[in-house]
Amino acid sequence: MKNIKTITELRTDYIDDDNLQHIDCWFSENDDEEGKTVAVVDLDTKKVIFFDNRYRADEKVKKAIAGILSRRRGRY
């Protein structure tokens, strides 16, 4: 498996019109760098869809997913 870049910033504040909460990552301190969506959480089904499987085991991503799912439990 290819080496993955270290995540320097992670945001989960965007929820799109399909009720998908995005996990967006940045890999440097450069303000001109474009972020990358590595996964989304479907807030209706609680399924996680990875766009880059290399980040499945990343601790920051796993913590973000756990936080999203724990906040959404019981809210329907």
Secondary structure, 3 states (H helix, E strand, C coil): CCCCCCCCEEECCCECCCCEEEEEEECCCCCCCCCEEEEEEECCCCCEEECCHHHCCCHHHHHHHHHHHHHHCCCC
